[in-house]
Amino acid sequence: MVVIRGAITINENTEQAILSETEALLKHIIEKNQLHKEDIISIHFSATKDLTKAYPAVAARQIGLVHAGLFCVQEMFVEESMKMCIRVMIYVNKDVIQKEVSHVYLKDAAHLRPDFS
């Protein structure tokens, strides 16, 4: 098992924006890591406190991740931290070592991990 991390920023607090950007992030991670939907064991989502219109996990279900366990939490609030951000931690059943996975940070979230951008 390996863990794949990622994040994306959202332009506006709407259901459509949250779901479409979360979908884009998940699809990018799946493609970049050559995953099959069956490989995904579970996904933990966190969202900053300013994203309140939808659960990011809904986007996972909409793209067919129906057997993975999904869990949404609010990101810990830290003063001056990144706003309008969804982060993911994906647990994957894949026979690779951790340093071989591609973590994905999109839009302004790329500033969180410039070493992966």
C-alpha positions in Angstrom: 0.0 0.0 0.0 1.1 3.5 -0.8 -0.3 7.0 0.0 -0.7 9.6 -2.6 -1.2 13.3 -1.6 -2.7 16.2 -3.5 -4.4 19.5 -3.2 -6.2 22.1 -5.3 -7.6 25.6 -4.7 -11.1 26.5 -5.5 -12.1 29.8 -7.0 -15.5 30.2 -5.3 -17.6 28.5 -2.6 -20.2 26.9 -4.8 -21.2 23.2 -5.1 -20.3 23.2 -8.8 -16.8 24.7 -8.2 -16.0 22.3 -5.3 -17.2 19.2 -7.2 -15.6 20.1 -10.5 -12.2 21.0 -9.1 -12.2 18.0 -6.8 -13.0 15.8 -9.8 -10.2 17.4 -11.8 -7.7 16.8 -9.0 -8.8 13.1 -8.6 -8.6 12.5 -12.3 -5.2 14.0 -12.5 -3.9 11.9 -9.7 -5.4 8.7 -11.2 -3.9 9.4 -14.6 -0.5 10.5 -13.4 -0.2 7.4 -11.2 -1.8 5.0 -13.7 -4.3 3.9 -11.2 -7.4 1.7 -11.7 -10.4 2.6 -9.6 -10.1 -0.8 -7.9 -6.7 0.1 -6.7 -8.1 2.9 -4.4 -8.7 1.7 -0.9 -9.8 5.0 0.6 -9.6 8.8 0.3 -9.4 11.3 3.1 -10.5 14.8 2.0 -10.0 18.0 4.0 -11.4 21.3 3.1 -10.6 24.7 4.5 -13.4 26.3 6.6 -14.4 28.7 3.8 -15.6 25.8 1.6 -19.1 24.9 2.9 -21.3 24.2 -0.2 -20.5 20.5 -0.9 -18.6 17.5 0.4 -15.6 16.8 -1.9 -16.3 13.1 -1.6 -19.4 13.5 -3.8 -17.0 14.2 -6.7 -15.3 10.8 -6.1 -18.6 9.0 -6.2 -19.6 10.9 -9.4 -16.5 9.6 -11.2 -17.2 6.0 -10.2 -15.2 5.5 -7.0 -18.1 3.6 -5.4 -16.1 0.9 -3.4 -13.5 3.1 -1.8 -14.0 4.4 1.7 -14.4 8.2 1.7 -14.0 10.6 4.6 -14.3 14.4 4.7 -13.0 16.6 7.5 -12.4 20.3 8.0 -8.8 21.3 7.7 -7.3 22.7 10.9 -7.5 26.5 10.8 -4.1 28.2 11.0 -3.9 32.0 10.8 -2.6 33.2 7.4 -2.9 29.7 5.9 -4.1 28.9 2.4 -7.7 29.6 1.8 -10.3 27.8 -0.4 -8.2 24.6 -0.5 -9.1 20.9 -0.7 -6.5 18.4 0.2 -6.6 14.6 -0.4 -4.8 11.6 1.0 -5.4 8.6 -1.1 -4.6 5.1 0.1 -3.8 2.8 -2.8 -3.3 -0.9 -3.2 -0.4 -0.8 -5.6 2.9 -2.7 -5.7 5.3 0.4 -5.8 7.4 2.1 -3.3 6.4 5.4 -1.8 9.0 7.5 -3.7 7.6 6.2 -7.0 4.2 7.8 -6.6 3.3 11.2 -8.1 1.8 13.7 -5.7 -0.3 16.3 -7.4 -0.7 20.0 -6.2 -2.8 22.1 -8.6 -3.4 25.8 -9.0 -2.4 27.9 -5.9 -2.0 24.7 -3.9 1.3 24.1 -5.8 2.7 26.6 -3.2 2.1 24.0 -0.5 4.6 21.6 -2.0 6.9 23.3 -4.5 9.1 20.2 -4.5 6.3 18.3 -6.3 5.4 21.0 -8.8 
